[in-house]
């Protein structure tokens, strides 16, 4: 069983005339070989970049890029007469609950990183990263009309930084170390798409966002955008489009 997908299918019609390279170069990003990033990371592994985040959004097929440092945020999703609310306090904990007719009920503890309303269900993505601790989990509430504590679908090997439901109905999760796909069902299946990500240990903050574009996943990072091929049965091709400043810092500016 897949997560019920309710997004519009005008996505490919809106952007099919534009390639990944054209889209990212239009944002003044240049392709930087992943191998160069890895070499720099191996030589300067203690130097983590603290630079401007790149955050991607998808509004009915229109991919947009914004800049700026992120802050911890509380989330909310309103469905009919219920308002689902999460409070994220980082290493000090957090919680997720629901407010109905002005009455709030706590449903679970944890730092929620995303709430996704899909069909009758609500997907709750949760996790934390602090010092040497990193972990995550995906929960699902089957019927938002009857709010109950969400059931765990699968554990995650590290904190989920960004997530969304793709055009195949899979929940895609980007973390500090990789990209995973989760399929809903009695036993949520976790597929590893990309592990030991090139951005691990080089950026001070993890992925900001993940969207789908022309058979690829675009992942917002500090200093640029990663492109991970969507294929499920082979090792994906991975590319990185970086800012001129990052390319100059790594020493590959022409």
DAFEN-V506805 format. One record per residue. RES is the residue in one small letter. OMEGA is omega in radians with two decimals (NA if undefined). D_CENTER is the distance of its C-alpha to the mean C-alpha in Angstrom with 2 decimals. Layout:
RES & OMEGA & D_CENTER
RES & OMEGA & D_CENTER
This chain:
x & 3.12 & 21.49
x & 3.00 & 18.29
x & 3.11 & 16.30
x & -3.09 & 18.41
x & -3.10 & 16.95
x & 3.12 & 18.39
x & -3.10 & 16.84
x & 3.12 & 19.43
x & 3.08 & 20.37
x & -3.07 & 21.55
x & -3.05 & 18.43
x & 3.13 & 20.32
x & -3.09 & 23.46
x & -2.94 & 22.06
x & -3.00 & 20.77
x & -3.12 & 22.66
x & -3.07 & 25.21
x & 3.11 & 22.85
x & 3.10 & 21.56
x & -3.13 & 18.38
x & -3.14 & 20.72
x & -3.14 & 22.45
x & -3.05 & 19.42
x & 3.09 & 18.15
x & 3.05 & 21.73
x & 3.06 & 22.40
x & 3.11 & 20.12
x & 3.01 & 22.39
x & 3.14 & 20.11
x & -3.14 & 21.98
x & 3.11 & 21.13
x & -3.11 & 21.44
x & 3.13 & 22.18
x & 3.14 & 19.74
x & 3.12 & 22.98
x & 3.10 & 23.98
x & -3.14 & 20.90
x & 3.12 & 21.61
x & 3.11 & 25.27
x & -3.14 & 24.67
x & -3.11 & 22.46
x & -3.13 & 25.24
x & -3.05 & 27.89
x & -2.97 & 26.28
x & 3.13 & 24.01
x & -3.11 & 24.88
x & 3.12 & 23.95
x & -3.14 & 20.38
x & 3.01 & 19.54
x & -3.02 & 19.02
x & -3.01 & 18.51
x & 3.11 & 17.07
x & 3.03 & 13.34
x & -3.08 & 12.27
x & -3.12 & 10.01
x & 3.03 & 9.75
x & 3.12 & 10.73
x & 3.11 & 12.36
x & -3.14 & 15.60
x & 3.08 & 17.43
x & 3.09 & 16.97
x & -3.11 & 17.44
x & -3.14 & 14.71
x & 3.14 & 15.09
x & 3.07 & 14.33
x & -3.05 & 15.05
x & 3.06 & 15.96
x & -3.12 & 16.62
x & 3.12 & 15.81
x & 3.02 & 13.46
x & 3.08 & 15.13
x & -3.07 & 14.55
x & 2.98 & 14.64
x & -3.04 & 16.09
x & 3.04 & 14.88
x & 3.08 & 17.25
x & 3.13 & 17.67
x & 3.11 & 21.25
x & -3.08 & 22.68
x & -3.09 & 26.44
x & -3.11 & 28.15
x & 3.05 & 25.36
x & -3.14 & 22.86
x & -2.98 & 20.08
x & 3.01 & 19.28
x & 3.09 & 17.25
x & -3.08 & 18.45
x & 3.13 & 16.54
x & 3.11 & 19.12
x & -3.08 & 17.38
x & 3.13 & 19.94
x & 3.07 & 22.35
x & 3.13 & 20.58
x & 3.12 & 19.39
x & 3.13 & 20.01
x & -3.13 & 19.19
x & -3.09 & 22.03
x & 3.07 & 23.60
x & 3.13 & 26.28
x & -3.13 & 28.87
x & 3.07 & 31.93
x & -3.13 & 31.40
x & -3.10 & 31.21
x & 3.08 & 28.17
x & 3.07 & 27.52
x & -3.10 & 25.26
x & 3.13 & 23.47
x & 3.04 & 21.68
x & 3.10 & 20.91
x & 3.11 & 17.61
x & -3.09 & 14.89
x & 3.11 & 12.55
x & 3.09 & 9.02
x & 3.01 & 8.77
x & -3.09 & 11.77
x & 3.09 & 12.01
x & -3.11 & 15.66
x & -3.08 & 16.66
x & 3.09 & 20.41
x & -3.00 & 22.20
x & 3.02 & 19.33
x & 3.10 & 16.67
x & -3.12 & 13.62
x & -3.14 & 12.96
x & -2.97 & 10.09
x & 3.07 & 11.76
x & -3.12 & 12.34
x & 3.02 & 14.02
x & -3.13 & 14.74
x & -3.08 & 18.24
x & -3.11 & 20.77
x & -3.12 & 20.94
x & 2.98 & 19.14
x & -3.14 & 15.60
x & 3.11 & 14.71
x & 3.13 & 12.63
x & 3.06 & 13.40
x & 3.13 & 12.77
x & 3.08 & 15.65
x & 3.01 & 17.17
x & -2.99 & 19.94
x & -3.05 & 21.99
x & -3.10 & 23.99
x & 3.12 & 22.95
x & 3.10 & 26.63
x & -3.04 & 27.61
x & 3.07 & 25.15
x & 3.07 & 25.28
x & -3.10 & 23.31
x & 3.13 & 20.36
x & -3.14 & 20.91
x & 3.13 & 18.79
x & 3.10 & 17.37
x & 2.99 & 16.25
x & 3.07 & 15.70
x & -3.08 & 12.96
x & 3.09 & 14.38
x & -3.09 & 12.43
x & 3.06 & 10.40
x & -3.14 & 6.83
x & -3.11 & 5.16
x & -3.11 & 1.86
x & 3.06 & 3.41
x & 3.08 & 6.49
x & -3.05 & 9.95
x & -3.06 & 11.30
x & 3.06 & 14.97
x & 3.14 & 16.18
x & 3.09 & 15.09
x & 3.00 & 12.73
x & 3.12 & 9.68
x & -3.08 & 7.09
x & 3.04 & 5.01
x & -3.13 & 4.29
x & 3.09 & 6.91
x & -3.02 & 9.89
x & -3.10 & 11.77
x & 3.14 & 10.18
x & -3.07 & 8.38
x & 3.05 & 9.68
x & -3.13 & 10.95
x & 3.07 & 12.59
x & -3.10 & 15.69
x & 3.11 & 17.38
x & 3.12 & 21.02
x & 3.07 & 23.56
x & -3.11 & 21.91
x & -3.09 & 18.19
x & 3.12 & 17.72
x & 3.09 & 15.10
x & 3.09 & 15.07
x & 3.09 & 14.20
x & -3.07 & 13.27
x & -3.08 & 13.12
x & -3.07 & 14.38
x & -3.05 & 15.80
x & -3.10 & 13.52
x & -3.10 & 15.64
x & 3.14 & 13.65
x & 3.05 & 14.50
x & 3.13 & 17.37
x & 3.09 & 17.78
x & -3.10 & 15.50
x & 3.12 & 16.14
x & -3.08 & 12.59
x & -3.13 & 9.32
x & 3.13 & 6.38
x & -2.94 & 6.34
x & 3.06 & 4.38
x & 3.10 & 4.45
x & -3.13 & 7.87
x & -3.13 & 10.93
x & 3.00 & 14.12
x & 3.09 & 17.40
x & 3.12 & 16.51
x & 2.94 & 13.65
x & 3.07 & 9.91
x & -3.05 & 9.53
x & 3.13 & 7.17
x & -3.12 & 8.31
x & 2.94 & 10.19
x & 3.09 & 13.37
x & 3.11 & 16.10
x & -3.09 & 14.59
x & 3.05 & 12.26
x & 3.10 & 11.79
x & -3.13 & 12.82
x & -3.12 & 12.49
x & -3.01 & 15.07
x & -3.03 & 14.40
x & -3.04 & 17.53
x & -3.00 & 17.68
x & 3.08 & 21.04
x & 3.13 & 21.22
x & -3.06 & 19.65
x & 3.00 & 17.24
x & -3.09 & 18.27
x & 3.13 & 16.05
x & 3.13 & 16.84
x & 3.08 & 16.16
x & -2.97 & 17.35
x & 3.05 & 18.33
x & 3.10 & 20.33
x & -3.13 & 24.08
x & 3.14 & 24.16
x & 3.11 & 21.90
x & 3.13 & 23.93
x & -3.13 & 27.06
x & -3.14 & 26.09
x & 3.04 & 25.48
x & -3.12 & 28.82
x & 3.11 & 28.26
x & 3.13 & 29.32
x & NA & 32.17
